[in-house]
Amino acid sequence: MQTITVSPKYQIVIPKLIRESLKIRPGQKIQIVEYNGRIELIPQRDIEELRGLVKGIDTRLEREPDRV
């Protein structure tokens, strides 16, 4: 676990090791969520980055007769 410091302007720096691990780049949007007394940062991904994420998933599902 790494420790960071909040600046007087309430800014933080994401450590290099984490930026590289999550492939965060300058200008990328990150969602921030408060959850059970902690802060979570969630990088937003471009739709192109998600291509192939669920490759091979079975998309067949049983439908009710009136929903076909």
OpenMM code with the backbone's topology and positions (N, CA, C; nanometers):
from openmm import Vec3, app, unit

residues = "MET GLN THR ILE THR VAL SER PRO LYS TYR GLN ILE VAL ILE PRO LYS LEU ILE ARG GLU SER LEU LYS ILE ARG PRO GLY GLN LYS ILE GLN ILE VAL GLU TYR ASN GLY ARG ILE GLU LEU ILE PRO GLN ARG ASP ILE GLU GLU LEU ARG GLY LEU VAL LYS GLY ILE ASP THR ARG LEU GLU ARG GLU PRO ASP ARG VAL".split()
positions = [
    Vec3(0.0854, -0.1172, 0.0000),
    Vec3(0.0000, 0.0000, 0.0000),
    Vec3(0.0898, 0.1232, 0.0000),
    Vec3(0.0535, 0.2182, -0.0844),
    Vec3(0.1298, 0.3417, -0.0940),
    Vec3(0.0511, 0.4556, -0.0299),
    Vec3(0.1220, 0.5543, 0.0198),
    Vec3(0.0590, 0.6709, 0.0810),
    Vec3(0.0820, 0.7910, -0.0086),
    Vec3(-0.0230, 0.8711, -0.0254),
    Vec3(-0.0118, 0.9939, -0.1036),
    Vec3(-0.0535, 1.1103, -0.0150),
    Vec3(-0.0218, 1.2323, -0.0578),
    Vec3(-0.0550, 1.3530, 0.0174),
    Vec3(-0.1499, 1.4378, -0.0643),
    Vec3(-0.2504, 1.4925, 0.0018),
    Vec3(-0.3452, 1.5830, -0.0625),
    Vec3(-0.2848, 1.7237, -0.0581),
    Vec3(-0.2792, 1.7902, -0.1742),
    Vec3(-0.2214, 1.9247, -0.1814),
    Vec3(-0.3181, 2.0269, -0.1220),
    Vec3(-0.2705, 2.1507, -0.1006),
    Vec3(-0.3599, 2.2561, -0.0510),
    Vec3(-0.4799, 2.2816, -0.1435),
    Vec3(-0.4680, 2.2425, -0.2709),
    Vec3(-0.5790, 2.2573, -0.3660),
    Vec3(-0.6612, 2.1290, -0.3747),
    Vec3(-0.6414, 2.0363, -0.2808),
    Vec3(-0.7117, 1.9075, -0.2759),
    Vec3(-0.6803, 1.8194, -0.3958),
    Vec3(-0.5599, 1.8309, -0.4485),
    Vec3(-0.5178, 1.7472, -0.5605),
    Vec3(-0.4306, 1.6342, -0.5083),
    Vec3(-0.4301, 1.5224, -0.5829),
    Vec3(-0.3441, 1.4090, -0.5497),
    Vec3(-0.2682, 1.3673, -0.6751),
    Vec3(-0.1595, 1.2947, -0.6556),
    Vec3(-0.0837, 1.2373, -0.7661),
    Vec3(-0.0961, 1.0859, -0.7545),
    Vec3(-0.1374, 1.0228, -0.8633),
    Vec3(-0.1469, 0.8767, -0.8656),
    Vec3(-0.0055, 0.8237, -0.8871),
    Vec3(0.0430, 0.7396, -0.7980),
    Vec3(0.1796, 0.6884, -0.8115),
    Vec3(0.2040, 0.6203, -0.9461),
    Vec3(0.3276, 0.6339, -0.9952),
    Vec3(0.3649, 0.5825, -1.1271),
    Vec3(0.3358, 0.4336, -1.1413),
    Vec3(0.3660, 0.3554, -1.0402),
    Vec3(0.3440, 0.2110, -1.0464),
    Vec3(0.1968, 0.1792, -1.0718),
    Vec3(0.1068, 0.2519, -1.0071),
    Vec3(-0.0369, 0.2303, -1.0256),
    Vec3(-0.0823, 0.2808, -1.1617),
    Vec3(-0.0320, 0.3985, -1.2032),
    Vec3(-0.0673, 0.4515, -1.3363),
    Vec3(-0.0295, 0.3526, -1.4454),
    Vec3(0.0903, 0.2965, -1.4348),
    Vec3(0.1352, 0.2018, -1.5366),
    Vec3(0.0553, 0.0719, -1.5309),
    Vec3(0.0272, 0.0252, -1.4112),
    Vec3(-0.0479, -0.0994, -1.3945),
    Vec3(-0.1878, -0.0886, -1.4536),
    Vec3(-0.2537, 0.0261, -1.4335),
    Vec3(-0.3904, 0.0461, -1.4824),
    Vec3(-0.3953, 0.1135, -1.6194),
    Vec3(-0.2782, 0.1420, -1.6752),
    Vec3(-0.2670, 0.2073, -1.8069),
    Vec3(-0.3451, 0.3389, -1.8104),
    Vec3(-0.3281, 0.4181, -1.7068),
    Vec3(-0.3920, 0.5505, -1.7005),
    Vec3(-0.3042, 0.6486, -1.7769),
    Vec3(-0.3663, 0.7290, -1.8617),
    Vec3(-0.2921, 0.8251, -1.9428),
    Vec3(-0.3409, 0.9668, -1.9150),
    Vec3(-0.2605, 1.0673, -1.9445),
    Vec3(-0.3000, 1.2063, -1.9189),
    Vec3(-0.4299, 1.2411, -1.9910),
    Vec3(-0.5181, 1.3103, -1.9221),
    Vec3(-0.6452, 1.3527, -1.9811),
    Vec3(-0.7560, 1.2496, -1.9693),
    Vec3(-0.7234, 1.1286, -1.9256),
    Vec3(-0.8243, 1.0238, -1.9123),
    Vec3(-0.9196, 1.0582, -1.7981),
    Vec3(-1.0469, 1.0270, -1.8151),
    Vec3(-1.1478, 1.0501, -1.7124),
    Vec3(-1.1430, 0.9370, -1.6102),
    Vec3(-1.1611, 0.9743, -1.4834),
    Vec3(-1.1653, 0.8774, -1.3751),
    Vec3(-1.2851, 0.9096, -1.2881),
    Vec3(-1.3680, 0.8098, -1.2626),
    Vec3(-1.4830, 0.8285, -1.1740),
    Vec3(-1.4344, 0.8159, -1.0302),
    Vec3(-1.4934, 0.8953, -0.9403),
    Vec3(-1.4594, 0.8878, -0.7993),
    Vec3(-1.5858, 0.8546, -0.7216),
    Vec3(-1.5740, 0.7573, -0.6308),
    Vec3(-1.6893, 0.7089, -0.5559),
    Vec3(-1.6514, 0.7018, -0.4081),
    Vec3(-1.7398, 0.7505, -0.3220),
    Vec3(-1.7221, 0.7328, -0.1779),
    Vec3(-1.7997, 0.6084, -0.1405),
    Vec3(-1.7329, 0.5128, -0.0738),
    Vec3(-1.7954, 0.3855, -0.0424),
    Vec3(-1.7475, 0.3389, 0.0946),
    Vec3(-1.8399, 0.3303, 0.1885),
    Vec3(-1.8084, 0.2839, 0.3241),
    Vec3(-1.6888, 0.3558, 0.3862),
    Vec3(-1.6863, 0.4879, 0.3740),
    Vec3(-1.5808, 0.5668, 0.4361),
    Vec3(-1.4481, 0.5663, 0.3634),
    Vec3(-1.4462, 0.5199, 0.2399),
    Vec3(-1.3223, 0.5237, 0.1621),
    Vec3(-1.3507, 0.5816, 0.0241),
    Vec3(-1.2463, 0.6190, -0.0453),
    Vec3(-1.2573, 0.6755, -0.1798),
    Vec3(-1.2069, 0.5718, -0.2794),
    Vec3(-1.2837, 0.5496, -0.3852),
    Vec3(-1.2411, 0.4594, -0.4914),
    Vec3(-1.2340, 0.5380, -0.6218),
    Vec3(-1.1259, 0.5203, -0.6951),
    Vec3(-1.1069, 0.5837, -0.8253),
    Vec3(-1.1217, 0.4759, -0.9312),
    Vec3(-1.2094, 0.5006, -1.0292),
    Vec3(-1.2382, 0.4007, -1.1322),
    Vec3(-1.2087, 0.4624, -1.2688),
    Vec3(-1.1024, 0.4160, -1.3362),
    Vec3(-1.0706, 0.4714, -1.4679),
    Vec3(-1.1797, 0.4375, -1.5693),
    Vec3(-1.2214, 0.5375, -1.6469),
    Vec3(-1.3153, 0.5123, -1.7555),
    Vec3(-1.2360, 0.4626, -1.8752),
    Vec3(-1.2915, 0.3692, -1.9457),
    Vec3(-1.2248, 0.3110, -2.0621),
    Vec3(-1.2995, 0.3490, -2.1890),
    Vec3(-1.2233, 0.3668, -2.2975),
    Vec3(-1.2848, 0.3889, -2.4275),
    Vec3(-1.3548, 0.2609, -2.4694),
    Vec3(-1.4615, 0.2739, -2.5460),
    Vec3(-1.5370, 0.1563, -2.5899),
    Vec3(-1.4483, 0.0637, -2.6731),
    Vec3(-1.3516, 0.1206, -2.7469),
    Vec3(-1.2626, 0.0367, -2.8277),
    Vec3(-1.1754, -0.0529, -2.7400),
    Vec3(-1.1396, -0.0057, -2.6197),
    Vec3(-1.0577, -0.0856, -2.5296),
    Vec3(-1.1338, -0.2068, -2.4768),
    Vec3(-1.2659, -0.2004, -2.4796),
    Vec3(-1.3470, -0.3087, -2.4267),
    Vec3(-1.3772, -0.4156, -2.5307),
    Vec3(-1.3409, -0.3900, -2.6567),
    Vec3(-1.3675, -0.4864, -2.7626),
    Vec3(-1.2970, -0.6184, -2.7321),
    Vec3(-1.3711, -0.7265, -2.7413),
    Vec3(-1.3163, -0.8588, -2.7164),
    Vec3(-1.3123, -0.8970, -2.5692),
    Vec3(-1.3627, -0.8107, -2.4821),
    Vec3(-1.3585, -0.8359, -2.3388),
    Vec3(-1.4344, -0.9619, -2.3000),
    Vec3(-1.5472, -0.9846, -2.3661),
    Vec3(-1.6289, -1.1023, -2.3328),
    Vec3(-1.6334, -1.2003, -2.4498),
    Vec3(-1.5236, -1.2094, -2.5210),
    Vec3(-1.5156, -1.2985, -2.6356),
    Vec3(-1.5458, -1.4418, -2.5932),
    Vec3(-1.6313, -1.5078, -2.6688),
    Vec3(-1.6655, -1.6461, -2.6410),
    Vec3(-1.7823, -1.6637, -2.5464),
    Vec3(-1.8416, -1.5541, -2.5004),
    Vec3(-1.9544, -1.5648, -2.4080),
    Vec3(-2.0758, -1.6209, -2.4824),
    Vec3(-2.1518, -1.7043, -2.4150),
    Vec3(-2.2717, -1.7635, -2.4740),
    Vec3(-2.3849, -1.6618, -2.4643),
    Vec3(-2.4269, -1.6076, -2.5773),
    Vec3(-2.5311, -1.5042, -2.5778),
    Vec3(-2.6710, -1.5625, -2.5974),
    Vec3(-2.6779, -1.6948, -2.6101),
    Vec3(-2.8094, -1.7568, -2.6242),
    Vec3(-2.8773, -1.7584, -2.4869),
    Vec3(-3.0027, -1.7240, -2.4842),
    Vec3(-3.0782, -1.7332, -2.3610),
    Vec3(-3.2219, -1.7684, -2.3923),
    Vec3(-3.2825, -1.8351, -2.2979),
    Vec3(-3.4209, -1.8754, -2.3184),
    Vec3(-3.5112, -1.7550, -2.3018),
    Vec3(-3.6018, -1.7397, -2.3961),
    Vec3(-3.6957, -1.6278, -2.3908),
    Vec3(-3.8367, -1.6800, -2.3716),
    Vec3(-3.9155, -1.5989, -2.3084),
    Vec3(-4.0554, -1.6343, -2.2936),
    Vec3(-4.1217, -1.6248, -2.4292),
    Vec3(-4.2196, -1.7117, -2.4588),
    Vec3(-4.2793, -1.7136, -2.5920),
    Vec3(-4.3310, -1.5774, -2.6396),
    Vec3(-4.3835, -1.4961, -2.5486),
    Vec3(-4.4377, -1.3663, -2.5904),
    Vec3(-4.3289, -1.2609, -2.6066),
    Vec3(-4.2016, -1.2943, -2.5856),
    Vec3(-4.0921, -1.1991, -2.5950),
    Vec3(-3.9994, -1.2251, -2.7136),
    Vec3(-4.0370, -1.3210, -2.7996),
    Vec3(-3.9498, -1.3586, -2.9104),
    Vec3(-3.9567, -1.2567, -3.0197),
] * unit.nanometer
topology = app.Topology()
chain = topology.addChain("A")
for resn in residues:
    res = topology.addResidue(resn, chain)
    for name in ("N", "CA", "C"):
        topology.addAtom(name, app.Element.getBySymbol(name[0]), res)
